[in-house]
Amino acid sequence: MKEKKSSVFSLFQIALHHSFFPVIIYVLMNILNGVLASAMIIVTSRFINGVINSVSNSTQKNLILIDIILIILIYTYRRLVPVVGSLCVTKISTDLKSRFRIKLIKKQAKLKYDVIENTDTSDLISRIFNNIDNNLLGVVAGTADFCCVLFQVLGIIAILICHIWWLGVLMIICIIPFIYISCKGGIAIYQSDQEVTYLTRRMYYLSEILSNRDAAAERILFRYTDFINGIFEKTHIERTNKNLKVITKWSLQEKMGSILIYSYTIILIFALLTPVKSGDMSIGLYISIIGGMLSLVNIFTNVIKMLLNNFAGYQEFSKDYQKFTELPESEYDYTNEQKEKISFESLELRNVSFVYPGTEKYVLKNINFVFEKGKQYSLVGKNGCGKTTLVKLLTGLYDVTQGEILINGQNLKEFKKERIANLFSIIYQDAARYPLSLKENITLGKGDDIERVLKRAHLEEDVNRLPEGTESVLGKLYDNGVDLSCGQWQKIAIARALYRNEQFYILDEPNASLSPKAESSLYTEFSNIIKDKTSIMISHRLGSTKYADQILLIDEGEIAEVGTHEELMEKNGIYSEMFTKQRKWYEDEE
């Protein structure tokens, strides 16, 4: 999905490529509409002149009839354009959503993980996905409207030049400043919208809190609606004030441009009286030109102003789109499932340090450790010490800042991303909750034999209580959706990881939503399930660490302590202190 340059034309090309015939038909219809608007001036002037002359000349009646038929045909066509145009726009919109948006989604799926986590990139992606459909349709509709007005203006200028050439030139001179101001205003307004994207995102989030079903219980019990409403209103006012200053400034300048065009129209009305008096211009043509010009003034002060503002915005949006297409992609194609596996023996961190992009503080410093095949490890430490970051480095989501990670003695960077991904089964604390059936939540479209993992993840009883068993749709998105508890969703995430059945399991606090008793049962079962596999269990509940062959305690980005549960308790260090504070949770099990 590579685009050569950013411009409104490049956006038009996208729409043309994905919906060729509807776009062509829509634009050509509007071009003809503009040509007919100019033709209407000629036909109307002939009709008026014919009516005046028919009083003294009966031969004019046949010509009048022809003009009436032409006027009716032109009027009928111009009334049909919006109807057919609406059908074209609907077809274009459907084509873009079914064809082009899929390409955008695939592009986003290929982005590097650190790019996705970047706030500026997140804002950029938000602007693209929220506005792409409307902007592409706007470019097509705007192009069609612009062509219509252009041919209408050219027609009037041509008529004026034929009678009083300097009026045509003066019209061009008056139009240029108006076009310039409108374009500059559109750019300024779009840039203002860019600056408040973070406020817009916050408003959407607050609105979601106030309307989302997931938050309904706490919203009622804690009665925080007024509080959130207050934050929403404050954010809205801040966003509006920033935009209002820009809009007000450029609106005033556009009004000055409109006054210039109105002044030109007044000059035109009086200037054309001279050729009318001298007989160089008929009364019918005079009336038709004035009528057409008054219509054109209305178009310029409303339609053209809006079009030029929008086009300036589209130009800025095209720059955003260009930035989006140039975002670095991961070597791993997330949209394709690869079967190539690594025969895992060891994973070594050698002098590994890491700094998040755009920051200077080291999250991890000089980490050295070897994870060996078939062993179970526990990764512990205070919140924010770097445990989850270490997992992201191990799985290739981030590249190390210093040092290297070796798989079987070979640098991780030398492996294809697909092979690295197929080495791990990961369970996150905030695992995704898909509004799909229970079976689809586990398999994610890859097979359908889930019986082997339901029992291991302690899901059998939960499945038996569901109305349609494993085919039951989960979540609140659909009317027939079944809502689950946090613990049940966590067990589904565990089943999803077990279903992958990879060589290396990483459990990033999967027990957070379970009770200590359930946690103990889960880890006991897990130890049996993955006894021949390698695993890292990250947990703030240290009771689970007794199942580990080795425990790594991370403190302030460094490995502070390493050993078994018994060895670390004997050291009487940080681990011993942490476990002692939690001992009462596990006394019954010891």
C-alpha positions as a printed NumPy array, in Angstrom:
array([[  0.   ,   0.   ,   0.   ],
       [  2.504,   2.595,  -1.172],
       [  1.501,   6.121,  -2.231],
       [  3.964,   8.318,  -4.125],
       [  2.874,  11.748,  -2.925],
       [  0.326,  13.479,  -0.78 ],
       [ -2.297,  15.568,  -2.552],
       [ -6.039,  15.87 ,  -2.967],
       [ -5.578,  14.256,  -6.379],
       [ -3.981,  11.198,  -4.745],
       [ -7.115,  10.82 ,  -2.596],
       [ -9.29 ,  11.154,  -5.699],
       [ -7.194,   8.442,  -7.372],
       [ -7.869,   6.112,  -4.441],
       [-11.628,   6.583,  -4.824],
       [-11.352,   6.218,  -8.612],
       [ -9.324,   3.023,  -8.307],
       [-11.777,   1.347,  -5.939],
       [-15.03 ,   2.599,  -7.504],
       [-14.217,   3.591, -11.088],
       [-17.555,   3.786, -12.912],
       [-19.627,   5.437, -10.136],
       [-16.927,   8.119,  -9.708],
       [-16.677,   8.796, -13.46 ],
       [-20.463,   8.957, -13.875],
       [-20.831,  11.277, -10.878],
       [-18.145,  13.715, -12.048],
       [-19.292,  13.774, -15.7  ],
       [-22.883,  14.408, -14.654],
       [-21.792,  17.447, -12.652],
       [-19.584,  18.762, -15.465],
       [-22.583,  18.61 , -17.797],
       [-24.641,  20.303, -15.095],
       [-22.183,  23.224, -15.083],
       [-22.166,  23.456, -18.881],
       [-25.972,  23.481, -18.935],
       [-26.026,  26.255, -16.324],
       [-24.138,  28.474, -18.771],
       [-26.308,  27.245, -21.651],
       [-29.351,  28.169, -19.59 ],
       [-28.257,  31.829, -19.705],
       [-28.219,  31.766, -23.522],
       [-31.5  ,  29.855, -23.834],
       [-33.254,  32.067, -21.265],
       [-32.046,  35.248, -22.993],
       [-33.338,  33.965, -26.33 ],
       [-36.649,  33.1  , -24.721],
       [-37.047,  36.562, -23.166],
       [-36.053,  38.249, -26.421],
       [-38.418,  36.009, -28.328],
       [-41.325,  36.892, -26.043],
       [-40.607,  40.611, -26.453],
       [-40.257,  40.329, -30.22 ],
       [-43.306,  38.088, -30.613],
       [-45.556,  41.07 , -29.898],
       [-44.561,  42.52 , -33.281],
       [-43.311,  39.358, -35.03 ],
       [-45.429,  36.178, -35.094],
       [-42.607,  34.088, -36.608],
       [-40.865,  34.142, -33.219],
       [-43.474,  31.795, -31.687],
       [-41.854,  28.612, -33.039],
       [-38.47 ,  29.683, -31.639],
       [-40.102,  30.452, -28.288],
       [-41.558,  26.931, -28.202],
       [-38.14 ,  25.426, -28.879],
       [-36.61 ,  27.533, -26.081],
       [-39.358,  26.459, -23.668],
       [-38.657,  22.781, -24.453],
       [-34.904,  23.345, -23.946],
       [-35.512,  25.137, -20.63 ],
       [-37.738,  22.262, -19.431],
       [-35.157,  19.646, -20.488],
       [-32.275,  21.506, -18.823],
       [-34.332,  22.076, -15.66 ],
       [-35.379,  18.398, -15.544],
       [-31.784,  17.202, -15.966],
       [-30.526,  19.528, -13.232],
       [-33.182,  18.16 , -10.899],
       [-32.234,  14.565, -11.718],
       [-28.527,  15.11 , -11.007],
       [-28.901,  15.075,  -7.171],
       [-31.012,  11.891,  -7.312],
       [-28.612,   9.936,  -9.541],
       [-25.673,  11.522,  -7.719],
       [-26.978,  10.194,  -4.395],
       [-27.065,   6.658,  -5.843],
       [-23.497,   7.07 ,  -7.11 ],
       [-22.285,   8.307,  -3.707],
       [-23.936,   5.327,  -1.997],
       [-22.217,   2.934,  -4.397],
       [-18.855,   4.686,  -3.962],
       [-19.2  ,   4.531,  -0.167],
       [-19.997,   0.815,  -0.299],
       [-17.026,   0.108,  -2.59 ],
       [-14.603,   2.041,  -0.379],
       [-15.736,   0.249,   2.777],
       [-15.652,  -3.202,   1.192],
       [-12.364,  -2.742,  -0.669],
       [-10.201,   0.121,   0.516],
       [-10.858,  -0.038,   4.278],
       [ -9.696,  -3.649,   4.246],
       [ -6.335,  -2.449,   2.894],
       [ -6.107,   0.081,   5.72 ],
       [ -6.793,  -2.603,   8.306],
       [ -4.124,  -4.851,   6.791],
       [ -1.65 ,  -1.962,   6.83 ],
       [ -2.379,  -1.276,  10.486],
       [ -1.987,  -4.957,  11.311],
       [  1.533,  -4.9  ,   9.856],
       [  2.758,  -1.86 ,  11.812],
       [  5.646,  -2.341,  14.197],
       [  4.528,  -2.657,  17.788],
       [  6.533,   0.312,  19.068],
       [  4.947,   2.446,  16.33 ],
       [  1.442,   1.481,  17.454],
       [  2.235,   2.33 ,  21.075],
       [  3.497,   5.822,  20.162],
       [  0.975,   8.528,  21.153],
       [  1.507,  10.642,  18.027],
       [  1.06 ,   7.596,  15.823],
       [ -2.058,   6.649,  17.758],
       [ -3.497,  10.111,  17.048],
       [ -2.548,   9.772,  13.382],
       [ -4.223,   6.362,  13.053],
       [ -7.285,   7.724,  14.834],
       [ -7.567,  10.605,  12.35 ],
       [ -7.142,   8.264,   9.386],
       [ -9.668,   5.628,  10.434],
       [-12.24 ,   8.118,  11.746],
       [-12.148,  10.354,   8.667],
       [-11.023,   8.325,   5.652],
       [-14.484,   7.411,   4.334],
       [-15.935,  10.901,   4.692],
       [-12.83 ,  12.529,   3.242],
       [-12.643,  10.281,   0.19 ],
       [-16.348,  10.803,  -0.483],
       [-15.844,  14.507,   0.16 ],
       [-13.024,  14.664,  -2.389],
       [-15.179,  12.979,  -5.042],
       [-18.244,  15.104,  -4.292],
       [-16.104,  18.241,  -3.999],
       [-14.372,  17.524,  -7.315],
       [-17.727,  17.042,  -9.006],
       [-19.155,  20.24 ,  -7.477],
       [-15.999,  22.179,  -8.33 ],
       [-16.144,  21.043, -11.971],
       [-19.777,  22.08 , -12.121],
       [-19.064,  25.566, -10.753],
       [-15.904,  25.913, -12.863],
       [-17.756,  25.383, -16.151],
       [-20.523,  27.669, -14.935],
       [-18.007,  30.439, -14.136],
       [-16.095,  29.93 , -17.393],
       [-19.363,  30.198, -19.303],
       [-20.288,  33.524, -17.693],
       [-16.747,  34.897, -18.145],
       [-16.821,  33.907, -21.833],
       [-20.169,  35.676, -22.327],
       [-18.901,  38.806, -20.53 ],
       [-15.641,  38.941, -22.512],
       [-17.63 ,  38.79 , -25.753],
       [-19.474,  41.993, -24.778],
       [-17.272,  43.919, -22.284],
       [-13.894,  42.206, -22.019],
       [-12.692,  44.048, -18.92 ],
       [-15.678,  42.796, -16.889],
       [-14.515,  39.232, -17.49 ],
       [-10.982,  40.098, -16.433],
       [-12.267,  41.979, -13.37 ],
       [-14.311,  38.942, -12.384],
       [-11.179,  36.774, -12.446],
       [ -9.296,  39.352, -10.368],
       [-12.089,  39.395,  -7.742],
       [-12.269,  35.598,  -7.544],
       [ -8.54 ,  35.001,  -6.934],
       [ -8.326,  36.652,  -3.446],
       [-11.477,  34.808,  -2.36 ],
       [-10.009,  31.463,  -3.448],
       [ -6.711,  32.208,  -1.68 ],
       [ -8.381,  33.173,   1.622],
       [-10.681,  30.133,   1.577],
       [ -7.778,  27.732,   0.938],
       [ -5.635,  29.243,   3.683],
       [ -8.582,  29.119,   6.063],
       [ -9.213,  25.453,   5.324],
       [ -5.575,  24.575,   6.02 ],
       [ -5.602,  26.528,   9.289],
       [ -8.824,  24.855,  10.451],
       [ -7.531,  21.342,   9.69 ],
       [ -4.25 ,  22.047,  11.462],
       [ -6.251,  23.313,  14.422],
       [ -8.172,  20.025,  14.435],
       [ -4.848,  18.173,  14.413],
       [ -3.689,  20.058,  17.492],
       [ -6.803,  19.092,  19.468],
       [ -6.869,  15.409,  18.412],
       [ -5.897,  14.384,  21.941],
       [ -8.857,  16.358,  23.31 ],
       [-11.183,  14.764,  20.755],
       [ -9.929,  11.313,  21.751],
       [-10.499,  12.14 ,  25.399],
       [-14.053,  13.296,  24.652],
       [-14.794,  10.018,  22.836],
       [-13.426,   8.067,  25.792],
       [-15.477,  10.031,  28.346],
       [-18.562,   9.64 ,  26.189],
       [-17.933,   5.907,  26.067],
       [-17.757,   5.776,  29.873],
       [-21.104,   7.557,  30.117],
       [-22.848,   5.287,  27.601],
       [-21.012,   1.95 ,  27.75 ],
       [-22.899,  -0.994,  29.233],
       [-19.746,  -2.334,  30.871],
       [-19.574,   0.695,  33.157],
       [-23.318,   0.854,  33.845],
       [-23.213,  -0.824,  37.282],
       [-20.478,   1.421,  38.704],
       [-22.04 ,   4.448,  37.017],
       [-25.274,   3.824,  38.936],
       [-23.774,   2.692,  42.249],
       [-21.017,   5.316,  42.491],
       [-23.135,   8.072,  40.903],
       [-20.227,   9.57 ,  39.042],
       [-22.212,  10.724,  35.983],
       [-22.108,  14.399,  36.971],
       [-18.387,  14.162,  37.692],
       [-17.568,  12.62 ,  34.289],
       [-19.982,  15.035,  32.612],
       [-18.059,  17.882,  34.189],
       [-14.755,  16.616,  32.779],
       [-16.408,  16.081,  29.38 ],
       [-17.813,  19.614,  29.355],
       [-14.467,  21.112,  30.396],
       [-12.674,  19.162,  27.653],
       [-15.296,  20.152,  25.101],
       [-14.985,  23.835,  26.001],
       [-11.186,  23.681,  25.779],
       [-11.375,  22.012,  22.367],
       [-14.041,  24.421,  21.099],
       [-12.17 ,  27.501,  22.27 ],
       [ -8.998,  26.457,  20.453],
       [-10.902,  25.809,  17.217],
       [-13.138,  28.866,  17.573],
       [-10.228,  31.322,  17.484],
       [ -9.025,  29.936,  14.159],
       [-12.509,  29.666,  12.643],
       [-13.415,  33.226,  13.683],
       [-10.216,  34.696,  12.24 ],
       [-10.6  ,  33.099,   8.823],
       [-14.371,  33.596,   8.673],
       [-13.861,  37.348,   8.98 ],
       [-11.33 ,  37.3  ,   6.167],
       [-13.692,  35.233,   4.003],
       [-16.435,  37.809,   4.624],
       [-14.121,  40.467,   3.2  ],
       [-13.658,  38.298,   0.11 ],
       [-17.443,  37.94 ,  -0.193],
       [-17.865,  41.728,  -0.019],
       [-15.419,  42.039,  -2.926],
       [-17.553,  39.667,  -5.053],
       [-20.775,  41.491,  -4.082],
       [-19.139,  44.788,  -5.08 ],
       [-18.19 ,  43.297,  -8.433],
       [-21.821,  42.233,  -9.005],
       [-23.051,  45.784,  -8.402],
       [-20.474,  47.125, -10.857],
       [-21.582,  44.475, -13.361],
       [-25.256,  45.467, -13.112],
       [-24.539,  49.106, -13.929],
       [-21.733,  48.456, -16.436],
       [-23.929,  46.239, -18.615],
       [-26.571,  48.953, -18.912],
       [-24.356,  50.769, -21.431],
       [-24.284,  47.986, -24.059],
       [-28.018,  47.413, -23.47 ],
       [-28.776,  51.081, -24.213],
       [-26.541,  51.052, -27.283],
       [-28.162,  47.88 , -28.565],
       [-25.   ,  45.793, -28.365],
       [-26.655,  43.555, -25.752],
       [-30.245,  42.392, -25.747],
       [-32.51 ,  42.85 , -22.734],
       [-32.923,  39.094, -22.497],
       [-29.173,  38.517, -22.291],
       [-28.809,  41.295, -19.734],
       [-31.484,  39.786, -17.467],
       [-30.063,  36.293, -17.907],
       [-26.478,  37.379, -17.111],
       [-27.581,  39.297, -14.01 ],
       [-29.679,  36.337, -12.859],
       [-26.81 ,  33.942, -13.473],
       [-24.351,  36.232, -11.715],
       [-26.569,  36.619,  -8.637],
       [-26.847,  32.826,  -8.509],
       [-23.079,  32.605,  -8.886],
       [-22.507,  35.064,  -6.033],
       [-24.587,  32.836,  -3.785],
       [-22.571,  29.831,  -4.93 ],
       [-19.273,  31.591,  -4.263],
       [-20.157,  32.929,  -0.828],
       [-21.533,  29.572,   0.328],
       [-20.701,  26.553,  -1.825],
       [-17.266,  27.6  ,  -3.107],
       [-16.169,  28.825,   0.308],
       [-17.109,  25.479,   1.806],
       [-15.508,  23.544,  -1.073],
       [-12.213,  25.415,  -0.855],
       [-12.132,  25.101,   2.933],
       [-12.803,  21.385,   2.594],
       [-10.222,  20.904,  -0.16 ],
       [ -7.592,  22.633,   1.946],
       [ -8.516,  20.225,   4.733],
       [ -8.358,  17.284,   2.325],
       [ -4.872,  18.394,   1.296],
       [ -3.744,  18.308,   4.933],
       [ -5.496,  14.983,   5.426],
       [ -3.633,  13.605,   2.401],
       [ -0.393,  14.453,   4.232],
       [ -1.632,  12.469,   7.223],
       [ -2.508,   9.598,   4.923],
       [  0.954,   9.767,   3.375],
       [  2.525,   9.582,   6.843],
       [  0.328,   6.578,   7.606],
       [  1.411,   4.715,   4.452],
       [  5.063,   5.404,   5.338],
       [  4.837,   4.054,   8.903],
       [  7.381,   1.241,   9.313],
       [  5.969,  -2.244,   9.064],
       [  7.036,  -5.254,  11.032],
       [  8.811,  -8.01 ,   9.174],
       [  6.127, -10.286,  10.547],
       [  2.968, -10.396,   8.46 ],
       [  0.33 , -10.69 ,  11.169],
       [ -2.332, -11.472,   8.592],
       [ -0.705, -14.776,   7.584],
       [ -0.356, -17.894,   9.68 ],
       [  3.067, -19.506,   9.33 ],
       [  3.732, -23.121,  10.264],
       [  7.511, -22.93 ,  10.491],
       [  8.644, -23.715,  14.037],
       [ 11.821, -23.211,  16.05 ],
       [ 13.134, -26.284,  17.822],
       [ 13.65 , -24.49 ,  21.126],
       [ 16.583, -25.264,  23.407],
       [ 17.466, -21.971,  25.119],
       [ 16.743, -18.255,  25.18 ],
       [ 19.524, -16.002,  26.465],
       [ 19.541, -12.326,  27.388],
       [ 23.056, -10.984,  27.08 ],
       [ 23.76 ,  -7.507,  28.507],
       [ 20.243,  -6.388,  27.53 ],
       [ 19.198,  -2.794,  28.223],
       [ 16.13 ,  -0.983,  26.966],
       [ 14.876,   2.604,  26.669],
       [ 11.406,   3.354,  25.304],
       [ 11.491,   5.421,  22.088],
       [ 11.354,   9.146,  22.789],
       [ 12.553,   8.763,  26.393],
       [ 15.935,   8.666,  28.099],
       [ 15.284,   6.562,  31.219],
       [ 16.444,   2.934,  31.106],
       [ 13.539,   0.592,  31.873],
       [ 15.857,  -2.433,  31.852],
       [ 19.592,  -2.32 ,  32.562],
       [ 22.255,  -4.922,  31.803],
       [ 20.017,  -8.011,  32.015],
       [ 21.86 , -11.339,  31.775],
       [ 20.006, -14.637,  32.05 ],
       [ 19.397, -17.933,  30.205],
       [ 15.968, -19.589,  29.964],
       [ 16.416, -23.314,  29.351],
       [ 14.102, -25.795,  27.677],
       [ 11.581, -27.546,  29.914],
       [ 12.062, -25.303,  32.947],
       [  9.464, -23.128,  34.643],
       [ 10.407, -19.625,  35.682],
       [  8.684, -17.019,  37.797],
       [  9.256, -13.316,  37.101],
       [  8.398, -11.093,  40.059],
       [  8.872,  -7.52 ,  41.161],
       [  7.001,  -4.338,  42.005],
       [  4.679,  -2.71 ,  39.492],
       [  6.595,  -0.753,  36.857],
       [  9.868,  -2.577,  37.421],
       [ 10.06 ,  -3.786,  33.791],
       [  8.552,  -7.309,  33.883],
       [  6.101,  -6.832,  30.996],
       [  8.7  ,  -4.863,  29.013],
       [ 11.063,  -7.82 ,  29.3  ],
       [  8.363, -10.084,  27.853],
       [  7.9  ,  -7.706,  24.897],
       [ 11.633,  -7.924,  24.213],
       [ 11.662, -11.72 ,  24.442],
       [  8.784, -12.024,  21.982],
       [ 10.289,  -9.572,  19.486],
       [  7.676,  -6.828,  19.882],
       [ 10.472,  -4.429,  20.795],
       [ 14.11 ,  -4.403,  19.735],
       [ 16.692,  -4.128,  22.504],
       [ 18.452,  -0.78 ,  22.912],
       [ 21.718,  -2.441,  23.92 ],
       [ 22.886,  -6.039,  24.11 ],
       [ 21.29 ,  -8.998,  22.347],
       [ 18.783, -11.799,  22.762],
       [ 19.773, -15.244,  21.53 ],
       [ 17.539, -18.197,  20.659],
       [ 19.555, -21.415,  20.619],
       [ 22.668, -19.231,  20.502],
       [ 21.461, -17.327,  17.423],
       [ 20.54 , -13.632,  17.542],
       [ 16.776, -13.135,  17.732],
       [ 16.964, -10.548,  14.929],
       [ 18.138, -13.242,  12.523],
       [ 14.882, -15.177,  12.868],
       [ 11.756, -14.427,  10.859],
       [  9.117, -12.759,  12.995],
       [  6.666, -15.533,  12.106],
       [  8.991, -18.14 ,  13.626],
       [  9.405, -16.117,  16.821],
       [  5.631, -15.676,  17.125],
       [  5.121, -19.421,  16.708],
       [  7.457, -20.123,  19.611],
       [  5.246, -18.473,  22.26 ],
       [  1.804, -18.897,  23.772],
       [  1.067, -15.805,  25.842],
       [ -1.672, -15.007,  28.343],
       [ -2.061, -11.349,  29.219],
       [ -3.821,  -9.94 ,  32.259],
       [ -5.848,  -7.615,  30.007],
       [ -6.427, -10.24 ,  27.312],
       [ -8.816,  -9.251,  24.526],
       [-12.512, -10.053,  24.838],
       [-13.884, -10.788,  21.389],
       [-17.644, -10.484,  20.666],
       [-17.577, -13.945,  19.073],
       [-18.657, -17.419,  20.145],
       [-16.744, -19.101,  22.956],
       [-15.221, -21.533,  20.448],
       [-14.112, -18.679,  18.173],
       [-12.651, -16.829,  21.16 ],
       [-10.414, -19.828,  21.771],
       [ -9.546, -20.928,  18.234],
       [ -9.654, -17.503,  16.493],
       [-10.687, -19.277,  13.3  ],
       [ -7.912, -21.882,  13.391],
       [ -9.678, -25.236,  13.761],
       [-12.578, -26.222,  15.996],
       [-11.402, -29.005,  18.33 ],
       [-11.407, -27.29 ,  21.72 ],
       [-12.461, -30.158,  23.969],
       [ -8.836, -30.848,  24.955],
       [ -8.377, -27.353,  26.405],
       [-11.773, -26.779,  28.08 ],
       [-10.995, -29.135,  30.965],
       [ -7.424, -27.898,  31.364],
       [ -8.61 , -24.294,  31.611],
       [-11.41 , -25.245,  34.072],
       [-14.054, -24.12 ,  31.585],
       [-16.247, -27.238,  31.406],
       [-18.761, -26.085,  34.044],
       [-18.939, -22.622,  32.512],
       [-19.633, -24.087,  29.062],
       [-22.39 , -26.329,  30.436],
       [-24.172, -23.251,  31.828],
       [-24.097, -21.383,  28.509],
       [-27.344, -21.489,  26.47 ],
       [-25.671, -22.789,  23.3  ],
       [-22.536, -24.277,  24.798],
       [-19.342, -23.458,  22.944],
       [-21.385, -21.785,  20.16 ],
       [-22.749, -19.155,  22.557],
       [-21.864, -15.605,  21.559],
       [-20.002, -13.769,  24.323],
       [-20.07 , -10.126,  25.39 ],
       [-22.677,  -7.38 ,  25.392],
       [-22.421,  -6.287,  21.776],
       [-25.314,  -8.48 ,  20.62 ],
       [-28.741,  -8.977,  22.151],
       [-28.129, -12.714,  22.509],
       [-24.612, -12.185,  23.866],
       [-23.724, -13.773,  27.202],
       [-21.803, -11.621,  29.662],
       [-19.039, -13.361,  31.586],
       [-17.166, -12.521,  34.754],
       [-13.575, -11.302,  34.672],
       [-12.416, -14.681,  35.948],
       [-14.287, -16.523,  33.19 ],
       [-12.812, -14.263,  30.502],
       [ -9.377, -14.938,  31.984],
       [ -9.922, -18.69 ,  31.746],
       [-10.876, -18.256,  28.084],
       [ -7.578, -16.418,  27.524],
       [ -5.779, -19.329,  29.16 ],
       [ -7.641, -21.801,  26.939],
       [ -6.665, -19.722,  23.903],
       [ -2.981, -20.003,  24.834],
       [ -3.283, -23.741,  25.541],
       [ -4.982, -24.248,  22.178],
       [ -1.916, -22.811,  20.401],
       [  0.153, -25.472,  22.17 ],
       [  3.513, -23.788,  21.568],
       [  6.862, -24.59 ,  23.179],
       [  7.203, -21.512,  25.39 ],
       [  4.399, -20.229,  27.629],
       [  4.335, -16.752,  29.117],
       [  1.669, -15.946,  31.684],
       [  1.559, -12.199,  32.352],
       [ -0.47 , -12.12 ,  35.585],
       [ -3.269, -14.327,  34.204],
       [ -4.457, -15.019,  37.738],
       [ -5.246, -11.385,  38.591],
       [ -9.005, -11.941,  38.298],
       [ -8.99 , -15.254,  40.187],
       [ -9.13 , -15.913,  43.899],
       [ -5.951, -17.123,  45.652],
       [ -7.488, -20.607,  45.941],
       [ -8.39 , -20.66 ,  42.241],
       [ -4.963, -19.296,  41.443],
       [ -3.259, -22.107,  43.314],
       [ -5.419, -24.675,  41.555],
       [ -4.695, -23.064,  38.188],
       [ -0.922, -23.064,  38.663],
       [ -0.931, -26.639,  39.915],
       [ -2.84 , -27.685,  36.817],
       [ -0.635, -25.556,  34.622],
       [  2.492, -27.124,  36.049],
       [  1.165, -30.52 ,  34.999],
       [  0.015, -29.356,  31.562],
       [  3.257, -27.649,  30.603],
       [  5.679, -29.808,  32.557],
       [  7.613, -30.626,  29.381],
       [  7.542, -27.038,  28.113],
       [  9.28 , -23.822,  29.067],
       [  7.284, -21.166,  30.873],
       [  7.565, -17.759,  32.495],
       [  4.909, -16.848,  35.044],
       [  4.654, -13.173,  35.943],
       [  2.719, -12.538,  39.109],
       [  2.415, -10.123,  41.99 ],
       [  1.082, -13.014,  44.112],
       [  4.232, -14.76 ,  45.183],
       [  2.447, -17.903,  46.305],
       [  2.651, -19.188,  42.752],
       [  6.436, -18.93 ,  42.693],
       [  6.858, -22.181,  44.608],
       [  6.106, -24.046,  41.362],
       [  9.018, -22.394,  39.55 ],
       [ 12.395, -23.983,  38.942],
       [ 13.886, -20.515,  39.218],
       [ 12.629, -17.109,  40.323],
       [ 13.865, -13.834,  38.844],
       [ 13.217, -10.754,  40.947],
       [ 13.519,  -7.489,  39.015],
       [ 14.063,  -4.264,  40.93 ],
       [ 14.527,  -0.865,  39.265],
       [ 15.159,  -2.47 ,  35.876],
       [ 17.807,  -4.942,  37.023],
       [ 17.79 ,  -8.578,  38.09 ],
       [ 18.229,  -8.182,  41.842],
       [ 17.774, -11.802,  42.956],
       [ 17.756, -15.244,  41.285],
       [ 17.051, -18.633,  42.817],
       [ 14.402, -21.094,  43.985],
       [ 11.739, -20.155,  46.511],
       [ 13.686, -21.761,  49.341],
       [ 16.994, -20.16 ,  48.308],
       [ 15.529, -16.664,  48.115],
       [ 13.742, -17.046,  51.46 ],
       [ 17.064, -17.986,  53.042],
       [ 18.717, -14.871,  51.559],
       [ 16.278, -12.769,  53.56 ],
       [ 16.294, -10.108,  50.831],
       [ 13.633,  -8.295,  48.781],
       [ 11.848, -11.502,  47.777],
       [ 11.699, -12.777,  51.348],
       [ 10.267,  -9.467,  52.524],
       [  7.601,  -9.453,  49.802],
       [  6.59 , -13.066,  50.405],
       [  6.386, -12.608,  54.163],
       [  3.879,  -9.786,  53.691],
       [  1.708, -12.087,  51.54 ],
       [  2.184, -15.227,  53.608],
       [ -1.312, -15.153,  55.158],
       [ -2.823, -15.611,  51.67 ],
       [ -1.181, -19.009,  51.363],
       [ -0.839, -20.308,  54.928],
       [ -3.499, -22.964,  54.32 ],
       [ -1.569, -24.254,  51.332],
       [  1.754, -24.461,  53.06 ]])
